[in-house]
């Protein structure tokens, strides 16, 4: 199936440790954990969000 290559990942905020976002990534091209700078609604500021497992 074509969707087996893209998996759902959860992004957690580094400052408040809450899981705010769910996104998809290609597990073949992106082997390591992803990091994005996204808006945290609890902190009300853009913070670094890292992939959780």
PQR file of N, CA, C, O and H, with PARSE charges and radii, in Angstrom:
ATOM      1  N   UNK A   1       0.836  -1.185   0.000 -0.4000 1.5000
ATOM      2  CA  UNK A   1       0.000   0.000   0.000 -0.0000 2.0000
ATOM      3  C   UNK A   1       0.878   1.245   0.000  0.5500 1.7000
ATOM      4  O   UNK A   1       1.939   1.257   0.625 -0.5500 1.4000
ATOM      5  N   UNK A   2       0.454   2.273  -0.682 -0.4000 1.5000
ATOM      6  CA  UNK A   2       1.272   3.482  -0.828 -0.0000 2.0000
ATOM      7  C   UNK A   2       1.397   4.260   0.471  0.5500 1.7000
ATOM      8  O   UNK A   2       2.396   4.952   0.672 -0.5500 1.4000
ATOM      9  H   UNK A   2      -0.408   2.264  -1.190  0.4000 1.0000
ATOM     10  N   UNK A   3       0.418   4.169   1.356 -0.4000 1.5000
ATOM     11  CA  UNK A   3       0.459   4.947   2.590 -0.0000 2.0000
ATOM     12  C   UNK A   3       1.342   4.300   3.658  0.5500 1.7000
ATOM     13  O   UNK A   3       1.514   4.882   4.729 -0.5500 1.4000
ATOM     14  H   UNK A   3      -0.394   3.607   1.193  0.4000 1.0000
ATOM     15  N   UNK A   4       1.902   3.129   3.407 -0.4000 1.5000
ATOM     16  CA  UNK A   4       2.788   2.481   4.379 -0.0000 2.0000
ATOM     17  C   UNK A   4       4.109   3.222   4.527  0.5500 1.7000
ATOM     18  O   UNK A   4       4.783   3.078   5.547 -0.5500 1.4000
ATOM     19  H   UNK A   4       1.763   2.656   2.537  0.4000 1.0000
ATOM     20  N   UNK A   5       4.487   4.000   3.543 -0.4000 1.5000
ATOM     21  CA  UNK A   5       5.747   4.734   3.602 -0.0000 2.0000
ATOM     22  C   UNK A   5       5.628   5.998   4.445  0.5500 1.7000
ATOM     23  O   UNK A   5       6.628   6.494   4.965 -0.5500 1.4000
ATOM     24  H   UNK A   5       3.940   4.117   2.714  0.4000 1.0000
ATOM     25  N   UNK A   6       4.415   6.518   4.582 -0.4000 1.5000
ATOM     26  CA  UNK A   6       4.199   7.725   5.384 -0.0000 2.0000
ATOM     27  C   UNK A   6       3.528   7.319   6.690  0.5500 1.7000
ATOM     28  O   UNK A   6       2.474   6.682   6.689 -0.5500 1.4000
ATOM     29  H   UNK A   6       3.603   6.115   4.159  0.4000 1.0000
ATOM     30  N   UNK A   7       4.147   7.694   7.795 -0.4000 1.5000
ATOM     31  CA  UNK A   7       3.628   7.327   9.105 -0.0000 2.0000
ATOM     32  C   UNK A   7       3.236   8.578   9.880  0.5500 1.7000
ATOM     33  O   UNK A   7       3.761   9.663   9.632 -0.5500 1.4000
ATOM     34  H   UNK A   7       5.003   8.212   7.795  0.4000 1.0000
ATOM     35  N   UNK A   8       2.308   8.418  10.823 -0.4000 1.5000
ATOM     36  CA  UNK A   8       1.902   9.520  11.685 -0.0000 2.0000
ATOM     37  C   UNK A   8       2.894   9.669  12.816  0.5500 1.7000
ATOM     38  O   UNK A   8       3.310   8.677  13.414 -0.5500 1.4000
ATOM     39  H   UNK A   8       1.881   7.536  11.025  0.4000 1.0000
ATOM     40  N   UNK A   9       3.279  10.901  13.115 -0.4000 1.5000
ATOM     41  CA  UNK A   9       4.165  11.191  14.231 -0.0000 2.0000
ATOM     42  C   UNK A   9       3.537  12.300  15.072  0.5500 1.7000
ATOM     43  O   UNK A   9       2.811  13.149  14.556 -0.5500 1.4000
ATOM     44  H   UNK A   9       2.942  11.707  12.629  0.4000 1.0000
ATOM     45  N   UNK A  10       3.824  12.282  16.355 -0.4000 1.5000
ATOM     46  CA  UNK A  10       3.324  13.287  17.283 -0.0000 2.0000
ATOM     47  C   UNK A  10       4.457  14.210  17.662  0.5500 1.7000
ATOM     48  O   UNK A  10       5.563  13.758  17.959 -0.5500 1.4000
ATOM     49  H   UNK A  10       4.414  11.592  16.774  0.4000 1.0000
ATOM     50  N   UNK A  11       4.185  15.515  17.652 -0.4000 1.5000
ATOM     51  CA  UNK A  11       5.185  16.510  18.007 -0.0000 2.0000
ATOM     52  C   UNK A  11       4.883  17.066  19.398  0.5500 1.7000
ATOM     53  O   UNK A  11       3.753  17.463  19.686 -0.5500 1.4000
ATOM     54  H   UNK A  11       3.286  15.882  17.411  0.4000 1.0000
ATOM     55  N   UNK A  12       5.902  17.091  20.253 -0.4000 1.5000
ATOM     56  CA  UNK A  12       5.752  17.593  21.611 -0.0000 2.0000
ATOM     57  C   UNK A  12       6.590  18.850  21.795  0.5500 1.7000
ATOM     58  O   UNK A  12       7.701  18.957  21.276 -0.5500 1.4000
ATOM     59  H   UNK A  12       6.819  16.768  20.019  0.4000 1.0000
ATOM     60  N   UNK A  13       6.041  19.793  22.537 -0.4000 1.5000
ATOM     61  CA  UNK A  13       6.727  21.047  22.818 -0.0000 2.0000
ATOM     62  C   UNK A  13       7.885  20.795  23.780  0.5500 1.7000
ATOM     63  O   UNK A  13       7.757  20.013  24.722 -0.5500 1.4000
ATOM     64  H   UNK A  13       5.138  19.707  22.959  0.4000 1.0000
ATOM     65  N   UNK A  14       9.002  21.453  23.542 -0.4000 1.5000
ATOM     66  CA  UNK A  14      10.180  21.268  24.391 -0.0000 2.0000
ATOM     67  C   UNK A  14      10.069  22.020  25.712  0.5500 1.7000
ATOM     68  O   UNK A  14      10.675  21.607  26.701 -0.5500 1.4000
ATOM     69  H   UNK A  14       9.106  22.088  22.776  0.4000 1.0000
ATOM     70  N   UNK A  15       9.322  23.098  25.753 -0.4000 1.5000
ATOM     71  CA  UNK A  15       9.252  23.871  26.987 -0.0000 2.0000
ATOM     72  C   UNK A  15       8.161  23.371  27.936  0.5500 1.7000
ATOM     73  O   UNK A  15       8.402  23.258  29.138 -0.5500 1.4000
ATOM     74  H   UNK A  15       8.829  23.434  24.950  0.4000 1.0000
ATOM     75  N   UNK A  16       6.969  23.071  27.419 -0.4000 1.5000
ATOM     76  CA  UNK A  16       5.887  22.624  28.312 -0.0000 2.0000
ATOM     77  C   UNK A  16       5.657  21.115  28.264  0.5500 1.7000
ATOM     78  O   UNK A  16       4.878  20.589  29.059 -0.5500 1.4000
ATOM     79  H   UNK A  16       6.773  23.163  26.443  0.4000 1.0000
ATOM     80  N   UNK A  17       6.325  20.406  27.343 -0.4000 1.5000
ATOM     81  CA  UNK A  17       6.269  18.943  27.211 -0.0000 2.0000
ATOM     82  C   UNK A  17       4.902  18.395  26.828  0.5500 1.7000
ATOM     83  O   UNK A  17       4.643  17.204  27.001 -0.5500 1.4000
ATOM     84  H   UNK A  17       6.958  20.833  26.697  0.4000 1.0000
ATOM     85  N   UNK A  18       4.029  19.244  26.311 -0.4000 1.5000
ATOM     86  CA  UNK A  18       2.718  18.770  25.879 -0.0000 2.0000
ATOM     87  C   UNK A  18       2.761  18.392  24.418  0.5500 1.7000
ATOM     88  O   UNK A  18       3.513  18.969  23.632 -0.5500 1.4000
ATOM     89  H   UNK A  18       4.240  20.211  26.170  0.4000 1.0000
ATOM     90  N   UNK A  19       1.941  17.410  24.060 -0.4000 1.5000
ATOM     91  CA  UNK A  19       1.881  16.944  22.678 -0.0000 2.0000
ATOM     92  C   UNK A  19       0.818  17.750  21.948  0.5500 1.7000
ATOM     93  O   UNK A  19      -0.377  17.553  22.165 -0.5500 1.4000
ATOM     94  H   UNK A  19       1.331  16.941  24.698  0.4000 1.0000
ATOM     95  N   UNK A  20       1.255  18.658  21.082 -0.4000 1.5000
ATOM     96  CA  UNK A  20       0.356  19.616  20.454 -0.0000 2.0000
ATOM     97  C   UNK A  20      -0.027  19.272  19.028  0.5500 1.7000
ATOM     98  O   UNK A  20      -1.136  19.595  18.603 -0.5500 1.4000
ATOM     99  H   UNK A  20       2.226  18.819  20.905  0.4000 1.0000
ATOM    100  N   UNK A  21       0.847  18.631  18.280 -0.4000 1.5000
ATOM    101  CA  UNK A  21       0.625  18.441  16.851 -0.0000 2.0000
ATOM    102  C   UNK A  21       0.791  16.983  16.458  0.5500 1.7000
ATOM    103  O   UNK A  21       1.569  16.237  17.053 -0.5500 1.4000
ATOM    104  H   UNK A  21       1.748  18.369  18.626  0.4000 1.0000
ATOM    105  N   UNK A  22       0.024  16.595  15.419 -0.4000 1.5000
ATOM    106  CA  UNK A  22       0.179  15.297  14.768 -0.0000 2.0000
ATOM    107  C   UNK A  22       0.421  15.585  13.296  0.5500 1.7000
ATOM    108  O   UNK A  22      -0.330  16.335  12.673 -0.5500 1.4000
ATOM    109  H   UNK A  22      -0.608  17.201  14.935  0.4000 1.0000
ATOM    110  N   UNK A  23       1.473  14.987  12.738 -0.4000 1.5000
ATOM    111  CA  UNK A  23       1.805  15.195  11.337 -0.0000 2.0000
ATOM    112  C   UNK A  23       2.252  13.862  10.744  0.5500 1.7000
ATOM    113  O   UNK A  23       2.313  12.852  11.444 -0.5500 1.4000
ATOM    114  H   UNK A  23       2.084  14.377  13.244  0.4000 1.0000
ATOM    115  N   UNK A  24       2.559  13.869   9.470 -0.4000 1.5000
ATOM    116  CA  UNK A  24       3.031  12.669   8.787 -0.0000 2.0000
ATOM    117  C   UNK A  24       4.433  12.900   8.274  0.5500 1.7000
ATOM    118  O   UNK A  24       4.803  14.025   7.936 -0.5500 1.4000
ATOM    119  H   UNK A  24       2.510  14.691   8.901  0.4000 1.0000
ATOM    120  N   UNK A  25       5.223  11.825   8.214 -0.4000 1.5000
ATOM    121  CA  UNK A  25       6.544  11.907   7.621 -0.0000 2.0000
ATOM    122  C   UNK A  25       6.815  10.649   6.832  0.5500 1.7000
ATOM    123  O   UNK A  25       6.227   9.598   7.083 -0.5500 1.4000
ATOM    124  H   UNK A  25       4.923  10.911   8.489  0.4000 1.0000
ATOM    125  N   UNK A  26       7.710  10.771   5.877 -0.4000 1.5000
ATOM    126  CA  UNK A  26       8.128   9.642   5.069 -0.0000 2.0000
ATOM    127  C   UNK A  26       9.236   8.922   5.840  0.5500 1.7000
ATOM    128  O   UNK A  26      10.312   9.483   6.050 -0.5500 1.4000
ATOM    129  H   UNK A  26       8.188  11.625   5.673  0.4000 1.0000
ATOM    130  N   UNK A  27       8.975   7.690   6.257 -0.4000 1.5000
ATOM    131  CA  UNK A  27       9.957   6.989   7.095 -0.0000 2.0000
ATOM    132  C   UNK A  27      11.168   6.496   6.311  0.5500 1.7000
ATOM    133  O   UNK A  27      12.173   6.121   6.913 -0.5500 1.4000
ATOM    134  H   UNK A  27       8.102   7.235   6.086  0.4000 1.0000
ATOM    135  N   UNK A  28      11.094   6.488   4.990 -0.4000 1.5000
ATOM    136  CA  UNK A  28      12.242   6.077   4.183 -0.0000 2.0000
ATOM    137  C   UNK A  28      13.213   7.240   4.016  0.5500 1.7000
ATOM    138  O   UNK A  28      14.423   7.055   4.143 -0.5500 1.4000
ATOM    139  H   UNK A  28      10.277   6.792   4.501  0.4000 1.0000
ATOM    140  N   UNK A  29      12.695   8.444   3.731 -0.4000 1.5000
ATOM    141  CA  UNK A  29      13.558   9.601   3.510 -0.0000 2.0000
ATOM    142  C   UNK A  29      14.002  10.256   4.814  0.5500 1.7000
ATOM    143  O   UNK A  29      15.119  10.769   4.892 -0.5500 1.4000
ATOM    144  H   UNK A  29      11.712   8.594   3.627  0.4000 1.0000
ATOM    145  N   UNK A  30      13.160  10.250   5.830 -0.4000 1.5000
ATOM    146  CA  UNK A  30      13.456  10.899   7.110 -0.0000 2.0000
ATOM    147  C   UNK A  30      13.596   9.840   8.193  0.5500 1.7000
ATOM    148  O   UNK A  30      12.625   9.519   8.878 -0.5500 1.4000
ATOM    149  H   UNK A  30      12.253   9.833   5.767  0.4000 1.0000
ATOM    150  N   UNK A  31      14.782   9.302   8.349 -0.4000 1.5000
ATOM    151  CA  UNK A  31      15.008   8.230   9.308 -0.0000 2.0000
ATOM    152  C   UNK A  31      15.085   8.748  10.747  0.5500 1.7000
ATOM    153  O   UNK A  31      14.606   8.091  11.671 -0.5500 1.4000
ATOM    154  H   UNK A  31      15.571   9.562   7.792  0.4000 1.0000
ATOM    155  N   UNK A  32      15.689   9.924  10.933 -0.4000 1.5000
ATOM    156  CA  UNK A  32      15.849  10.454  12.286 -0.0000 2.0000
ATOM    157  C   UNK A  32      14.580  11.208  12.712  0.5500 1.7000
ATOM    158  O   UNK A  32      13.686  11.457  11.903 -0.5500 1.4000
ATOM    159  H   UNK A  32      16.078  10.458  10.182  0.4000 1.0000
ATOM    160  N   UNK A  33      14.528  11.558  13.985 -0.4000 1.5000
ATOM    161  CA  UNK A  33      13.366  12.277  14.510 -0.0000 2.0000
ATOM    162  C   UNK A  33      13.340  13.703  13.970  0.5500 1.7000
ATOM    163  O   UNK A  33      14.377  14.351  13.838 -0.5500 1.4000
ATOM    164  H   UNK A  33      15.254  11.356  14.642  0.4000 1.0000
ATOM    165  N   UNK A  34      12.139  14.176  13.663 -0.4000 1.5000
ATOM    166  CA  UNK A  34      12.015  15.512  13.093 -0.0000 2.0000
ATOM    167  C   UNK A  34      11.869  16.556  14.192  0.5500 1.7000
ATOM    168  O   UNK A  34      11.375  16.272  15.284 -0.5500 1.4000
ATOM    169  H   UNK A  34      11.296  13.649  13.770  0.4000 1.0000
ATOM    170  N   UNK A  35      12.310  17.768  13.877 -0.4000 1.5000
ATOM    171  CA  UNK A  35      12.187  18.908  14.781 -0.0000 2.0000
ATOM    172  C   UNK A  35      11.631  20.070  13.973  0.5500 1.7000
ATOM    173  O   UNK A  35      12.107  20.360  12.875 -0.5500 1.4000
ATOM    174  H   UNK A  35      12.711  17.999  12.990  0.4000 1.0000
ATOM    175  N   UNK A  36      10.620  20.733  14.524 -0.4000 1.5000
ATOM    176  CA  UNK A  36      10.014  21.876  13.854 -0.0000 2.0000
ATOM    177  C   UNK A  36       9.786  22.981  14.871  0.5500 1.7000
ATOM    178  O   UNK A  36       9.546  22.722  16.050 -0.5500 1.4000
ATOM    179  H   UNK A  36      10.234  20.497  15.415  0.4000 1.0000
ATOM    180  N   UNK A  37       9.864  24.192  14.404 -0.4000 1.5000
ATOM    181  CA  UNK A  37       9.527  25.323  15.248 -0.0000 2.0000
ATOM    182  C   UNK A  37       8.069  25.657  14.970  0.5500 1.7000
ATOM    183  O   UNK A  37       7.732  26.116  13.879 -0.5500 1.4000
ATOM    184  H   UNK A  37      10.059  24.402  13.446  0.4000 1.0000
ATOM    185  N   UNK A  38       7.191  25.426  15.967 -0.4000 1.5000
ATOM    186  CA  UNK A  38       5.760  25.598  15.793 -0.0000 2.0000
ATOM    187  C   UNK A  38       5.201  26.410  16.948  0.5500 1.7000
ATOM    188  O   UNK A  38       5.871  26.632  17.957 -0.5500 1.4000
ATOM    189  H   UNK A  38       7.465  25.053  16.854  0.4000 1.0000
ATOM    190  N   UNK A  39       3.962  26.849  16.782 -0.4000 1.5000
ATOM    191  CA  UNK A  39       3.306  27.664  17.800 -0.0000 2.0000
ATOM    192  C   UNK A  39       2.738  26.770  18.895  0.5500 1.7000
ATOM    193  O   UNK A  39       2.030  25.803  18.614 -0.5500 1.4000
ATOM    194  H   UNK A  39       3.418  26.669  15.963  0.4000 1.0000
ATOM    195  N   UNK A  40       3.054  27.101  20.148 -0.4000 1.5000
ATOM    196  CA  UNK A  40       2.503  26.395  21.295 -0.0000 2.0000
ATOM    197  C   UNK A  40       1.402  27.257  21.892  0.5500 1.7000
ATOM    198  O   UNK A  40       1.663  28.373  22.340 -0.5500 1.4000
ATOM    199  H   UNK A  40       3.629  27.886  20.377  0.4000 1.0000
ATOM    200  N   UNK A  41       0.187  26.758  21.902 -0.4000 1.5000
ATOM    201  CA  UNK A  41      -0.935  27.568  22.385 -0.0000 2.0000
ATOM    202  C   UNK A  41      -0.939  27.713  23.896  0.5500 1.7000
ATOM    203  O   UNK A  41      -1.582  28.620  24.423 -0.5500 1.4000
ATOM    204  H   UNK A  41      -0.026  25.851  21.538  0.4000 1.0000
ATOM    205  N   UNK A  42      -0.235  26.839  24.605 -0.4000 1.5000
ATOM    206  CA  UNK A  42      -0.163  26.937  26.062 -0.0000 2.0000
ATOM    207  C   UNK A  42       0.881  27.966  26.493  0.5500 1.7000
ATOM    208  O   UNK A  42       0.682  28.691  27.469 -0.5500 1.4000
ATOM    209  H   UNK A  42       0.288  26.102  24.177  0.4000 1.0000
ATOM    210  N   UNK A  43       1.992  28.027  25.763 -0.4000 1.5000
ATOM    211  CA  UNK A  43       3.042  28.999  26.052 -0.0000 2.0000
ATOM    212  C   UNK A  43       2.795  30.332  25.346  0.5500 1.7000
ATOM    213  O   UNK A  43       3.347  31.360  25.739 -0.5500 1.4000
ATOM    214  H   UNK A  43       2.155  27.438  24.971  0.4000 1.0000
ATOM    215  N   UNK A  44       1.959  30.310  24.298 -0.4000 1.5000
ATOM    216  CA  UNK A  44       1.644  31.474  23.460 -0.0000 2.0000
ATOM    217  C   UNK A  44       2.882  32.070  22.797  0.5500 1.7000
ATOM    218  O   UNK A  44       3.045  33.288  22.718 -0.5500 1.4000
ATOM    219  H   UNK A  44       1.511  29.475  23.979  0.4000 1.0000
ATOM    220  N   UNK A  45       3.742  31.184  22.328 -0.4000 1.5000
ATOM    221  CA  UNK A  45       4.961  31.602  21.645 -0.0000 2.0000
ATOM    222  C   UNK A  45       5.412  30.453  20.743  0.5500 1.7000
ATOM    223  O   UNK A  45       5.032  29.304  20.968 -0.5500 1.4000
ATOM    224  H   UNK A  45       3.610  30.194  22.393  0.4000 1.0000
ATOM    225  N   UNK A  46       6.220  30.755  19.725 -0.4000 1.5000
ATOM    226  CA  UNK A  46       6.785  29.712  18.868 -0.0000 2.0000
ATOM    227  C   UNK A  46       7.921  29.026  19.606  0.5500 1.7000
ATOM    228  O   UNK A  46       8.850  29.688  20.071 -0.5500 1.4000
ATOM    229  H   UNK A  46       6.529  31.688  19.542  0.4000 1.0000
ATOM    230  N   UNK A  47       7.857  27.711  19.718 -0.4000 1.5000
ATOM    231  CA  UNK A  47       8.885  26.927  20.397 -0.0000 2.0000
ATOM    232  C   UNK A  47       9.292  25.747  19.527  0.5500 1.7000
ATOM    233  O   UNK A  47       8.651  25.455  18.517 -0.5500 1.4000
ATOM    234  H   UNK A  47       7.103  27.174  19.341  0.4000 1.0000
ATOM    235  N   UNK A  48      10.344  25.085  19.920 -0.4000 1.5000
ATOM    236  CA  UNK A  48      10.816  23.901  19.210 -0.0000 2.0000
ATOM    237  C   UNK A  48       9.951  22.704  19.602  0.5500 1.7000
ATOM    238  O   UNK A  48       9.734  22.449  20.787 -0.5500 1.4000
ATOM    239  H   UNK A  48      10.866  25.323  20.740  0.4000 1.0000
ATOM    240  N   UNK A  49       9.466  21.983  18.617 -0.4000 1.5000
ATOM    241  CA  UNK A  49       8.678  20.772  18.825 -0.0000 2.0000
ATOM    242  C   UNK A  49       9.446  19.600  18.249  0.5500 1.7000
ATOM    243  O   UNK A  49       9.921  19.662  17.115 -0.5500 1.4000
ATOM    244  H   UNK A  49       9.642  22.190  17.654  0.4000 1.0000
ATOM    245  N   UNK A  50       9.571  18.529  19.025 -0.4000 1.5000
ATOM    246  CA  UNK A  50      10.295  17.344  18.591 -0.0000 2.0000
ATOM    247  C   UNK A  50       9.351  16.148  18.508  0.5500 1.7000
ATOM    248  O   UNK A  50       8.328  16.084  19.189 -0.5500 1.4000
ATOM    249  H   UNK A  50       9.185  18.479  19.946  0.4000 1.0000
ATOM    250  N   UNK A  51       9.727  15.222  17.664 -0.4000 1.5000
ATOM    251  CA  UNK A  51       8.945  14.010  17.476 -0.0000 2.0000
ATOM    252  C   UNK A  51       9.034  13.110  18.697  0.5500 1.7000
ATOM    253  O   UNK A  51      10.117  12.898  19.242 -0.5500 1.4000
ATOM    254  H   UNK A  51      10.558  15.274  17.111  0.4000 1.0000
ATOM    255  N   UNK A  52       7.888  12.580  19.128 -0.4000 1.5000
ATOM    256  CA  UNK A  52       7.859  11.608  20.221 -0.0000 2.0000
ATOM    257  C   UNK A  52       7.537  10.246  19.662  0.5500 1.7000
ATOM    258  O   UNK A  52       7.077  10.119  18.527 -0.5500 1.4000
ATOM    259  H   UNK A  52       7.008  12.753  18.685  0.4000 1.0000
ATOM    260  N   UNK A  53       7.779   9.236  20.455 -0.4000 1.5000
ATOM    261  CA  UNK A  53       7.488   7.875  19.997 -0.0000 2.0000
ATOM    262  C   UNK A  53       6.435   7.233  20.856  0.5500 1.7000
ATOM    263  O   UNK A  53       6.061   6.085  20.620 -0.5500 1.4000
ATOM    264  H   UNK A  53       8.153   9.339  21.376  0.4000 1.0000
TER
END
